[in-house]
Amino acid sequence: MPLPAIRVPAFMHAAMPTLDSARERLRALREEITFHAHRYYVLDAPQISDGEYDRLFRELLDLETRFPELVTADSPSQRVGGAPLPQFATGEHRFPMLSLENAFDEQDLHAFEERLRRYLKADRPLAYMAEPKLDGLAVELIYEGGLLTRGLTRGDGRLGEEITANLKTIASIPLRLRQPAAGPVPELLEVRGEAYLAIQGFRKLNETRREEGETLFANPRNAAAGSLRQLDSQITASRPLDFFAYGVSEPEALPCASQYQLLKYLGDLGFKINPLAKPCADMTAVINHFQVLAEHRHDLAYEIDGMVVKVDDLALQQRLGNKARSPRWAIAAKFPAIQATTRLTDILFSIGRTGAVTPVAVLAPVCVGGVTVSRATLHNEDEILRKGLLIGDTVLIQRAGDVIPEVVKPVVEQRTGNERPIHMPAHCPECGHDLVRAEGEAATRCPNPHCPAQRHRALCHFTGKAGLDIEGLGTKAMEQLLREGLVRDLPDLYRLDPATLAALDGWGEKSAENAIAAIAASREAPLAKFLAALGIRFIGEVTANLLAQRFGSLASLMAAALAAGDDDPLTAIEGVGEQAAASLRHYFGDPSVQEMLGRLADLGVRPLPAAAPADANSPLSGKVFLFTGSLANLSRNEAKERLKTLGGQVASSMSRKVTHLVCGVKPGSKLDKAQALGITVLDEEQFTRLLNQG
């Protein structure tokens, strides 16, 4: 029952209805069409023929064309797409859309359960929901007063692209929520789910693209993502996208006690719920269902790459909370990787932004799980030696997690004697500098900070999605700017002008103006994002956030990194270890880095101060806690999380900044140090009372 294109039927010659009669007829048509669309697209149980549905839809379009002032946001006509957008706006998720940790075998799943038990200090069995993990695009649908008002991609988890018009074209996404059995429609509801393309629809789409001479999509996931990121929503409307809902941003606000009840509630609201989602009484049942899905995955109408396992009890989900990048209460159990054999024809050596030399296997192209693979990383010299690889080997490769190409092993039985050993280079293939391998490290590195390959990678990282995500300055654009000599270092980005960019091959006035505007906007990026963009070794997104929250400004962080003394302000932060602290000291102590940051400041690059992690009025604001010994009733992780929600800070080592030592059973030397420094010592009962008062 595809949606017909907008047109005014030629046979409609009836007398013009009045405004009131048109309003009433449109109301009835919208209700009837929405009812039948739900029966067809969500329940797979149509009650009328396609021809009858098309007749109702054409009547709706005709009336809305005659009375455009009567068009509503929840009208089925809004699914056919509107005028193209110049670009997508960015929207913030009220609650972050986190990614999931992966489990690759039964042992990983049992380890996941053991971590849950330790955190909860629980011995009783845990119940789960096991849901197919679709290979599509995660999105968030925002409903206000029951009406779909906004739709976002997951993006980086905090910010996503607003693709509302495109999501409205998916017939299985309700434009207005249905009345649930359990109470009224929520005033605000943020629904999360997966937009995907079924295998048959993917094949038809690629057949059409082949006939029209267009590039084919590699797999259904790429096709779904490409379809939803069309600036012209009418293109999206022409593609057979579908949607399964799997959760909400704030389940505690709903009349549901479990994930099972939540899925049923979403179904009552009008969402399509995957029928293979299954409640499991224990981990044994989870593993049994995983085996069933793995056995029948290729029989499904859509692609799945694993199964998501969630703690069923929503109260336990809330208590478990989230880690930096993922929820504690869920894990993705991935199917075994798809494998193939091919020939290793050569080795290339790539220089990363930190100087690490990565050997890359050049492979005879081979199709693995629908994707043609011709390159695979070999990580480092030890990996090559461990696997015993030779140039010319027939090798077994796989896409780990169905995504990353990986060389598993050589097929030694097929060796001919003509294979050649692999040797790591002694000199940097980019700048010729002697390579070094530090004791205790697996990576061989180019220590030259002015190596062009490192600068190239650092610039691409700075402007890319893991950095400041500057629109228009992707890898190819940065390669062009480097090749033309327009950019050699980060400050050069902020000296670019639209006329210079517009004169380059492949650029125009509009694209140049957009890129310059995006560069200008990046001058005031959040501090955490700016720190991650700098590409400092061992300073990723999580550590950058910890540093930004603790120090607030770049100047304060630099001062702390360069300060000398017994109390290291960097390692005093929980989550910042010796490696990261040493890397920060080395980076900010480099005169060339100080000069570069000074030039950035002169060009108006001033990272925005980080918001305080907790309100000054929070019960434990300004207090720093350190733990020693084991707690009887709370896991240490849960204790730390509860402290943070009350505004307290957690230290990883003893210093004069610590205000309270929480002392459990069998305390260590920290107790003596705390008493010597006059720090308040709390036993578990006093600590629990403090938390409860907060």
ZIWO-V727641 format. One record per backbone hydrogen bond with DSSP energy under -1.0 kcal/mol. NH is the residue of the N-H (numbers start at 0). CO is the residue of the C=O. Records with the same first field share a line. If there is no record, write none. Layout:
NH=CO ; CO
//
This chain:
11=8
12=10
21=17
22=18
23=19
24=20
25=21
26=22
27=23
28=24
29=25
30=26
31=27
32=28
33=29
34=30
35=31
36=32
37=33
38=34
39=35
40=36
41=37
42=37
44=38
52=48
53=49
54=50
55=51
56=52
57=53
58=54
59=55
60=56
61=57
62=58
63=59
64=60
65=61
66=62
69=66
70=67
74=71
77=74
78=75
79=76
84=230
90=159
92=157
96=156
98=324
102=331
108=104
109=105
110=106
111=107
112=108
113=109
114=110
115=111
116=112
117=113
118=114
119=115
120=116
121=116
127=279
128=309
129=277
130=307
132=305
134=302
135=133
136=194
138=192
139=151
140=190
141=149
142=188
143=146
144=186
146=143
147=174
148=141
149=141
151=139
152=160
153=137
155=158
156=153
159=90
161=88
162=150
166=162
167=163
168=165
169=166
172=169
176=145
177=268
182=180
188=142
190=140
191=246
192=138
193=243
194=136
195=241
198=300
201=197
202=198
203=199
204=200
205=201
206=202
207=203
208=204
209=205
210=206
211=207
212=209
213=208
222=218
223=219
224=220
225=221
226=222
227=223
228=224
234=231
235=231
236=232
238=235
240=238
241=195
243=193
244=271
245=191
246=191
248=189
252=249
253=250
255=253
258=311
261=257
262=258
263=259
264=260
265=261
266=262
267=263
268=264
269=266
270=265
276=273
277=129
279=127
285=281
286=282
287=283
288=284
289=285
290=286
291=287
292=288
293=289
294=290
295=291
296=292
298=295
304=132
306=332
307=130
308=330
309=128
310=328
311=126
313=256
316=312
317=313
318=314
319=315
320=316
322=325
327=320
330=308
331=100
332=306
333=102
334=304
339=396
341=394
343=392
344=361
345=361
347=359
349=357
351=355
354=351
356=443
357=349
359=347
360=375
361=345
362=373
363=342
365=372
367=370
370=367
372=365
375=360
377=358
379=377
383=379
384=380
385=381
386=382
387=383
388=383
390=419
391=343
392=389
394=341
395=408
396=339
397=405
398=337
399=403
401=398
402=399
403=399
405=397
407=395
408=395
410=393
411=409
413=410
414=411
419=390
427=432
431=427
434=425
435=444
440=437
444=435
445=354
450=447
454=450
455=451
456=452
457=453
458=454
459=455
460=456
461=457
462=458
463=459
466=463
467=461
468=463
469=462
472=469
477=473
478=474
479=475
480=476
481=477
482=478
483=479
484=481
485=480
486=480
491=488
492=489
494=491
500=496
501=497
502=498
503=500
506=503
511=507
512=508
513=509
514=510
515=511
516=512
517=513
518=514
519=515
520=516
521=517
522=519
523=520
524=521
526=607
529=525
530=526
531=527
532=528
533=529
538=535
543=539
544=540
545=541
546=542
547=543
548=544
549=545
550=546
551=547
552=550
556=552
557=553
558=554
559=555
560=556
561=557
567=565
571=567
572=569
573=649
575=572
580=576
581=577
582=578
583=579
584=580
585=581
586=582
587=583
588=584
589=586
593=589
594=590
595=591
596=592
597=593
598=594
599=595
600=596
601=597
602=598
603=600
604=599
605=522
607=524
609=551
617=614
619=645
620=617
622=619
624=648
625=659
627=661
629=664
638=634
639=635
640=636
641=637
642=638
643=639
644=640
646=643
647=642
648=622
650=624
657=654
658=623
659=623
660=679
661=625
662=681
663=627
664=629
670=667
672=668
673=669
674=670
675=671
676=672
678=673
679=658
681=660
686=682
687=683
688=684
689=685
690=686
691=687
692=688
693=689
//
